[in-house]
């Protein structure tokens, strides 16, 4: 009965673990869905879409309506030219004014046009920043995901080394039972086993913390339990010339180009203040004044009006000229910032390509070296079992095996890191 319950529990545990396996695509999808940085960037896009309207640029007419109704109580004293005198206290007066008016800007040095173009550029820039955020998040998730794969691979190497230590200890125990080995060999094997187990536990801590980092990127609970069963496969078909060509289309570069455009349009907006402005004004007014005494008992006006307003700037202390010069300097700075960014990206691309090529070449050699180290360890254990090898030779073979596995794992990860960076720079990371 106990065996049946234990088997059922183990089966359930295996099913649970399988259900918690996380793939790279799932990690990317969850990170993109939950990213707060992307949410902020998309909110900025929405805000810029709302602002990108002709009314914000000042190109639509303004229409206002107003009404005023005043009551007053006065004492009246009135002397007329014919000698008549009128005196009346408690005189009630009413004044009612209302109207609707509109103003349409006809010309202001094309400032409205420049403002509308600037709003369009701001919207495009915010959209490019979203693309940048997406590419960065995908790259960060991939780096952390494959880092966990790397650490898992190193754990497998440590486990194989521990198996070799256990096998060595078993051989020593057999020899000791027939008087062919001393306690020193047993103690040394136990010390080596304990050291390997502690290193394994340290490596498991590294993996747990790496998983917490991945959960943070995915905006999940950092203590969420999951497993990753994957291998590092490096894409060896990355084309550097294509990467370099695509740098011009990198969303960060495109955003920098929009920044130049925005500053150019700001300069045009400021420069438009030097030109006259012409507005068309029209509306309909109603005015009514009524008094219970006095010369005029009722006065009422009703009707439309139309006219023009022309404003001509004459002198403002050179303020506009200074603002234009400052805007031109901002445009130049934006251009310099773009060149700096492009140089930085190209340098990063060259360095990543150098690392990519170098690690790919070394990776092929290290794979063969790792195979030889594994074969050497197995052969040395067999020779040790036949008393043809010493314990020092076994320990040296184990050390070589662990180091070869560590180098192979790190080289695979380094090649993948370089590949991911090259694709990120070229905006070629798949989603």
C-alpha positions in Angstrom: 0.0 0.0 0.0 2.8 2.4 0.9 4.6 1.6 -2.4 1.4 2.3 -4.3 0.9 5.7 -2.5 4.6 6.6 -3.1 4.3 5.7 -6.8 1.2 7.8 -7.2 2.8 10.8 -5.4 5.9 10.6 -7.7 3.7 10.4 -10.8 1.7 13.4 -9.6 5.0 15.3 -8.9 6.3 14.5 -12.4 3.1 15.7 -14.0 3.2 18.9 -11.9 6.8 19.6 -13.0 6.0 19.0 -16.7 3.1 21.4 -16.3 5.6 24.1 -15.1 8.1 23.8 -17.9 8.7 27.3 -19.3 9.6 27.8 -23.0 11.5 30.8 -24.4 8.5 31.9 -26.4 6.2 31.7 -23.4 8.6 33.8 -21.4 8.8 36.4 -24.1 5.0 36.6 -24.5 4.5 36.9 -20.8 7.2 39.6 -20.4 5.8 41.6 -23.3 2.2 41.3 -22.0 3.1 42.4 -18.4 5.9 44.8 -19.0 5.2 48.1 -17.2 7.9 49.9 -19.4 6.0 48.9 -22.5 2.7 50.0 -20.9 4.2 53.4 -20.2 5.6 53.7 -23.7 2.2 52.7 -25.3 0.5 55.2 -23.0 2.8 57.9 -24.4 1.9 56.8 -27.9 -1.8 57.2 -27.1 -1.2 60.6 -25.6 0.7 61.7 -28.7 -2.0 60.3 -31.0 -4.6 62.5 -29.1 -2.4 65.5 -29.4 -1.7 65.0 -33.1 -4.7 67.0 -34.2 -5.2 70.2 -36.1 -7.1 71.7 -33.2 -4.0 71.4 -30.9 -1.9 73.1 -33.6 -4.4 76.0 -33.6 -5.8 75.4 -37.1 -9.5 75.2 -36.2 -11.8 78.2 -35.4 -12.7 79.2 -31.8 -16.4 79.7 -31.1 -17.6 81.2 -27.8 -21.0 82.2 -26.5 -21.7 84.5 -23.6 -24.7 86.0 -21.8 -24.8 88.6 -19.0 -27.9 89.8 -17.1 -27.6 92.6 -14.6 -30.3 94.1 -12.3 -29.8 97.5 -10.6 -31.7 99.8 -8.2 -30.9 103.5 -8.5 -32.1 106.9 -7.5 -32.7 109.1 -10.6 -32.3 112.9 -10.9 -32.6 114.3 -14.4 -32.6 118.0 -15.6 -33.6 118.5 -19.2 -32.8 121.4 -21.4 -36.5 122.5 -21.5 -36.4 123.0 -17.7 -38.1 119.8 -16.8 -36.7 118.0 -13.8 -37.3 114.4 -13.0 -36.6 112.8 -9.7 -37.4 109.2 -8.8 -36.1 106.9 -6.2 -36.0 103.2 -6.4 -35.6 103.1 -10.2 -35.3 99.5 -11.5 -32.8 98.9 -14.4 -32.1 95.8 -16.3 -29.2 95.1 -18.7 -29.2 91.9 -20.8 -26.2 91.2 -23.1 -25.6 88.0 -25.1 -23.8 86.8 -28.1 -21.9 84.2 -30.0 -18.6 84.9 -31.7 -16.0 83.0 -33.7 -12.4 83.6 -34.7 -10.5 81.8 -37.5 -6.8 82.1 -37.9 -6.1 82.7 -41.6 -2.3 83.3 -41.5 0.5 83.4 -38.9 3.6 82.6 -40.8 2.7 78.9 -41.3 3.1 78.3 -37.6 0.1 76.1 -37.5 1.5 73.9 -40.3 4.9 73.6 -38.5 3.1 72.7 -35.2 1.0 70.0 -36.8 4.2 68.5 -38.4 5.9 68.6 -35.0 3.0 66.7 -33.4 3.2 64.1 -36.1 6.9 63.7 -35.5 6.3 63.3 -31.8 3.8 60.5 -32.4 6.2 58.7 -34.7 9.0 59.1 -32.2 6.9 57.6 -29.4 6.0 54.6 -31.6 9.7 54.0 -32.3 10.4 54.1 -28.6 7.8 51.3 -28.1 9.7 49.2 -30.7 12.9 49.9 -28.9 11.4 48.8 -25.6 10.0 45.6 -27.2 13.4 44.7 -28.7 15.2 45.4 -25.4 12.8 43.3 -23.3 12.9 40.4 -25.8 16.8 40.6 -25.7 16.8 40.7 -21.8 14.5 37.8 -21.5 16.5 35.7 -24.0 19.7 36.5 -22.2 18.4 35.5 -18.8 16.6 32.4 -20.2 19.7 31.1 -21.8 21.7 32.0 -18.7 19.5 29.6 -16.8 20.1 27.0 -19.6 23.8 27.5 -19.2 23.7 27.1 -15.4 21.6 23.9 -15.8 24.2 22.5 -18.2 26.9 23.2 -15.7 24.9 21.4 -13.0 24.7 18.3 -15.3 28.5 18.4 -15.6 28.9 18.6 -11.8 26.5 15.7 -11.3 28.5 13.6 -13.7 31.6 14.5 -11.8 29.9 13.4 -8.6 28.9 10.1 -10.2 32.6 9.6 -11.0 33.6 10.4 -7.4 31.0 7.9 -6.2 32.3 5.3 -8.6 35.8 6.0 -7.3 34.7 5.7 -3.7 32.9 2.4 -4.5 36.1 1.0 -6.0 38.1 2.1 -2.9 35.5 0.5 -0.6 35.9 -2.8 -2.5 39.6 -2.6 -2.3 39.6 -1.7 1.4 37.3 -4.7 2.1 40.1 -7.0 0.8 42.9 -5.0 2.4 44.2 -3.4 -0.8 43.4 0.2 0.2 44.0 2.4 3.2 41.8 4.9 5.1 43.6 7.8 3.5 42.1 7.0 0.1 38.6 6.6 1.6 38.9 9.9 3.4 40.1 11.7 0.3 37.3 10.3 -1.8 34.8 11.4 0.9 36.3 14.9 1.0 36.2 15.2 -2.8 32.5 14.0 -2.7 31.6 16.6 -0.1 33.3 19.4 -2.0 31.5 18.5 -5.2 28.2 18.3 -3.4 28.7 21.8 -1.9 29.7 23.2 -5.3 26.5 21.6 -6.7 24.4 23.3 -4.0 26.1 26.6 -4.7 25.2 26.2 -8.4 21.6 25.4 -7.5 21.5 28.8 -5.6 22.8 30.5 -8.7 20.0 29.0 -10.7 17.3 29.9 -8.2 18.5 33.6 -8.2 18.7 33.6 -12.0 15.1 32.3 -12.1 14.0 35.1 -9.8 15.6 37.6 -12.2 13.7 36.1 -15.1 10.5 36.3 -13.1 11.2 39.9 -12.5 11.6 40.6 -16.2 8.2 38.8 -16.7 6.6 40.8 -13.9 5.8 37.6 -12.1 6.3 36.6 -8.5 10.0 36.1 -7.9 9.5 32.8 -6.1 7.4 31.2 -8.8 8.3 27.6 -9.5 9.1 26.6 -13.0 11.6 24.5 -15.0 13.5 25.1 -18.2 14.4 22.2 -20.4 16.3 23.6 -23.3 19.7 23.7 -25.0 21.7 26.6 -26.4 21.7 26.5 -30.2 23.7 29.3 -31.8 22.6 30.6 -35.1 25.7 30.6 -37.3 24.1 32.4 -40.2 24.2 36.0 -38.9 25.4 38.3 -41.7 27.4 41.3 -40.4 26.9 43.4 -43.6 23.1 43.0 -43.1 23.5 44.0 -39.5 25.5 47.1 -40.4 22.9 48.1 -43.0 20.1 47.7 -40.6 21.7 50.0 -38.0 20.3 52.9 -40.0 16.8 51.5 -39.4 17.4 50.8 -35.7 14.4 52.3 -33.8 16.8 54.3 -31.5 18.4 55.9 -34.6 15.0 56.6 -36.1 13.9 58.1 -32.9 17.0 60.3 -32.9 16.2 61.4 -36.5 12.7 62.4 -35.3 14.3 64.4 -32.5 16.2 66.4 -35.2 13.0 66.9 -37.1 11.2 68.0 -34.0 13.8 70.6 -33.2 13.7 71.9 -36.8 10.0 72.4 -36.6 10.3 74.1 -33.3 12.7 76.6 -35.0 10.1 77.1 -37.7 7.4 77.7 -35.1 9.5 80.3 -33.3 10.5 82.0 -36.6 6.8 82.3 -37.6 6.4 84.9 -34.8 8.2 87.4 -37.0 5.4 87.4 -39.5 2.0 89.1 -39.3 -1.0 87.2 -38.2 -4.5 87.6 -39.7 -7.7 86.4 -38.1 -11.3 86.5 -39.3 -13.8 87.4 -36.6 -17.6 87.0 -36.9 -20.5 86.6 -34.6 -24.0 87.7 -33.5 -24.7 90.1 -30.6 -27.8 90.9 -28.6 -28.0 93.8 -26.1 -31.1 95.0 -24.2 -31.2 97.8 -21.6 -34.5 98.7 -19.8 -35.2 101.3 -17.1 -38.3 102.2 -15.3 -37.5 105.9 -15.5 -35.3 108.3 -17.4 -34.8 109.6 -20.9 -34.4 106.1 -22.4 -36.8 103.5 -21.1 -35.7 100.7 -23.6 -32.7 100.3 -25.8 -32.2 97.1 -27.8 -29.6 96.0 -30.4 -29.6 92.8 -32.3 -27.5 91.7 -35.3 -24.4 90.0 -36.8 -20.9 91.4 -37.2 -17.8 90.4 -39.2 -14.3 91.7 -39.3 -10.6 91.1 -39.5 -7.8 91.3 -36.9 -4.3 91.9 -38.1 -1.3 91.8 -35.8 2.1 93.0 -37.0 5.1 92.4 -34.8 7.3 95.5 -34.7 9.8 95.1 -31.8 10.2 92.8 -28.9 13.8 93.4 -27.9 15.2 90.7 -30.2 13.5 87.9 -28.3 12.3 86.0 -31.4 15.7 86.2 -33.0 17.3 84.8 -29.8 14.7 82.0 -29.6 15.4 81.0 -33.2 19.1 80.9 -32.6 18.6 78.7 -29.5 16.3 76.4 -31.5 18.9 76.1 -34.3 21.5 75.1 -31.7 19.1 72.4 -30.3 18.7 71.1 -33.8 22.5 70.9 -34.2 22.8 69.1 -30.9 20.2 66.6 -31.9 22.2 65.9 -35.0 25.4 65.4 -33.0 23.5 63.1 -30.6 22.4 61.0 -33.6 25.9 60.6 -34.8 27.1 59.7 -31.3 24.4 57.1 -31.1 25.1 55.7 -34.5 28.9 55.4 -33.7 28.0 53.7 -30.4 25.8 51.2 -32.1 28.3 50.5 -34.8 31.0 50.0 -32.3 28.8 47.6 -30.3 28.0 45.8 -33.5 31.7 45.4 -34.4 32.6 44.1 -31.0 29.6 41.7 -30.9 30.6 40.4 -34.3 34.2 39.9 -33.2 33.0 38.0 -30.1 30.5 36.1 -32.2 33.1 34.9 -34.7 35.7 34.1 -32.1 33.4 32.1 -29.9 32.0 30.1 -32.8 35.5 29.1 -33.8 36.5 28.2 -30.2 33.2 26.4 -29.7 33.9 23.7 -32.3 37.3 23.0 -30.7 35.8 23.0 -27.2 33.1 20.5 -28.2 35.8 18.1 -29.3 37.8 18.9 -26.1 34.8 18.2 -23.9 34.2 14.8 -25.7 37.9 13.9 -25.1 37.7 15.0 -21.4 34.6 12.7 -20.9 36.3 9.8 -22.6 39.5 10.4 -20.6 37.5 10.4 -17.3 35.8 7.1 -18.2 39.0 5.5 -19.3 40.9 6.6 -16.2 38.2 5.2 -13.9 38.4 1.9 -15.8 42.2 1.9 -15.4 41.8 2.9 -11.7 39.5 -0.1 -11.2 42.2 -2.3 -12.7 44.9 -0.6 -10.5 46.5 0.8 -13.6 45.9 4.4 -12.6 46.5 6.3 -9.4 43.9 8.4 -7.5 45.8 11.5 -8.5 45.2 10.6 -12.2 41.5 10.1 -11.5 41.2 13.5 -9.7 43.1 15.2 -12.5 40.8 13.6 -15.1 37.8 14.8 -13.1 39.1 18.3 -12.8 39.8 18.4 -16.6 36.2 17.1 -17.3 34.6 19.8 -15.1 36.7 22.6 -16.5 36.0 21.4 -20.1 32.3 21.3 -19.3 32.4 24.8 -17.8 34.3 26.2 -20.8 31.9 24.6 -23.3 28.9 25.9 -21.4 30.3 29.5 -21.1 31.4 29.5 -24.8 28.0 28.4 -26.0 26.4 31.2 -23.9 28.9 33.8 -25.0 28.2 33.0 -28.6 24.4 33.2 -28.0 24.9 36.6 -26.2 26.8 37.9 -29.2 24.1 36.6 -31.6 21.3 38.2 -29.6 23.0 41.5 -29.4 23.7 41.5 -33.2 20.0 40.8 -33.9 18.9 43.4 -31.4 21.0 46.0 -33.0 19.6 45.1 -36.4 16.0 44.9 -35.0 15.8 41.3 -36.0 14.8 39.6 -32.8 11.7 37.5 -33.4 8.7 38.0 -31.2 
